[in-house]
């Protein structure tokens, strides 16, 4: 049986995409860059994520060494998720994605504003 490392793609980009390449994992990592989060906090903040997808994503990232799950010995039990050092090493990737997204949005909004200004003014209603 192959180890997890042996199952990784040869291409480093493909490896990165395999580890963090879905919408929810990226948004979870974005949140965890700021501070540790509890499960329900993440679910409320990530509009549209189901409990199953969030659970599966967190478990997968924990198995990959990106996220740590800490259970506090309290009643009721409290569980927090935080990034490991390996998870934190993704910061430059998220920063680059944020910068690219800001540039893209600005360009698209600029196009929209230019096209709005090139239209003739609407005729006033009589």
C-alpha positions as CSV (number, residue, x, y, z in Angstrom):
1,X,0.0,0.0,0.0
2,X,1.3,3.4,-0.9
3,X,1.9,6.1,1.7
4,X,0.1,9.5,1.5
5,X,3.4,11.1,0.2
6,X,3.6,8.5,-2.6
7,X,0.1,9.4,-3.7
8,X,0.9,13.0,-4.2
9,X,1.1,14.3,-7.8
10,X,4.5,14.8,-9.4
11,X,3.7,18.4,-10.2
12,X,4.1,20.8,-7.2
13,X,1.1,22.9,-8.4
14,X,-1.1,19.9,-8.6
15,X,0.0,18.9,-5.1
16,X,-1.0,22.3,-3.8
17,X,-4.3,22.2,-5.6
18,X,-4.9,18.7,-4.2
19,X,-4.3,20.0,-0.6
20,X,-6.2,23.4,-0.7
21,X,-7.8,23.5,-4.1
22,X,-11.5,23.8,-3.2
23,X,-13.5,26.8,-2.3
24,X,-14.2,25.8,1.3
25,X,-10.6,24.9,2.2
26,X,-9.3,28.2,1.0
27,X,-11.9,30.1,2.9
28,X,-11.3,28.0,6.0
29,X,-7.6,28.8,5.8
30,X,-8.3,32.5,5.2
31,X,-10.3,32.5,8.5
32,X,-7.8,30.5,10.4
33,X,-5.0,32.9,9.4
34,X,-6.6,35.5,11.7
35,X,-7.2,33.4,14.8
36,X,-8.4,29.9,16.0
37,X,-12.1,29.3,15.3
38,X,-14.7,27.0,16.7
39,X,-16.7,24.7,14.3
40,X,-20.0,26.6,14.6
41,X,-18.3,30.0,14.2
42,X,-16.7,28.8,10.9
43,X,-20.1,27.3,9.7
44,X,-21.8,30.6,10.4
45,X,-19.1,32.7,8.8
46,X,-18.8,30.5,5.7
47,X,-22.2,31.2,4.2
48,X,-23.5,28.1,2.3
49,X,-21.1,25.5,3.6
50,X,-22.8,22.4,4.9
51,X,-21.9,20.7,8.1
52,X,-20.7,17.6,6.2
53,X,-18.4,19.6,3.9
54,X,-17.0,21.6,6.7
55,X,-16.3,18.5,8.8
56,X,-14.7,16.7,5.8
57,X,-12.6,19.7,4.9
58,X,-11.3,20.2,8.5
59,X,-10.6,16.5,8.9
60,X,-8.8,16.4,5.5
61,X,-6.7,19.4,6.4
62,X,-5.9,18.0,9.8
63,X,-4.7,14.7,8.2
64,X,-2.6,16.8,5.7
65,X,-0.9,18.6,8.6
66,X,-2.4,22.0,7.8
67,X,-4.9,22.3,10.7
68,X,-4.8,21.4,14.4
69,X,-7.9,20.4,16.3
70,X,-7.7,21.2,20.0
71,X,-10.2,19.7,22.4
72,X,-10.5,21.6,25.7
73,X,-11.4,19.5,28.8
74,X,-14.6,21.4,29.6
75,X,-18.2,20.7,30.0
76,X,-19.6,21.1,27.4
77,X,-16.5,20.2,25.4
78,X,-15.0,23.0,23.4
79,X,-13.1,22.4,20.2
80,X,-11.0,24.9,18.3
81,X,-9.3,24.7,14.9
82,X,-6.1,26.5,14.2
83,X,-3.4,26.5,11.6
84,X,-0.2,24.5,12.0
85,X,3.1,26.1,11.0
86,X,2.7,24.3,7.7
87,X,-0.7,25.8,7.3
88,X,0.6,29.2,8.1
89,X,3.2,28.8,5.4
90,X,0.3,29.2,2.9
91,X,0.1,32.9,3.9
92,X,2.0,34.2,0.8
93,X,-0.3,32.1,-1.5
94,X,-3.4,33.6,0.1
95,X,-1.8,37.1,-0.1
96,X,-1.1,36.7,-3.8
97,X,-4.7,35.4,-4.4
98,X,-6.1,38.4,-2.4
99,X,-4.0,40.9,-4.5
100,X,-5.0,39.3,-7.7
101,X,-8.6,39.2,-6.8
102,X,-8.5,42.9,-5.8
103,X,-6.9,43.8,-9.2
104,X,-9.4,41.7,-11.1
105,X,-12.4,43.2,-9.3
106,X,-11.0,46.8,-9.9
107,X,-10.5,46.0,-13.6
108,X,-14.0,44.5,-14.0
109,X,-15.6,47.4,-12.1
110,X,-13.7,49.9,-14.2
111,X,-15.0,48.2,-17.3
112,X,-18.5,48.3,-16.0
113,X,-18.2,52.0,-15.1
114,X,-16.7,52.8,-18.6
115,X,-19.6,51.0,-20.4
116,X,-22.2,52.7,-18.2
117,X,-20.7,56.1,-19.1
118,X,-20.6,55.3,-22.9
119,X,-24.4,54.7,-22.9
120,X,-26.6,57.7,-23.8
121,X,-28.6,59.1,-20.9
122,X,-32.0,57.6,-20.4
123,X,-34.9,59.7,-21.7
124,X,-36.9,61.4,-19.0
125,X,-40.4,60.1,-18.5
126,X,-43.2,62.3,-19.7
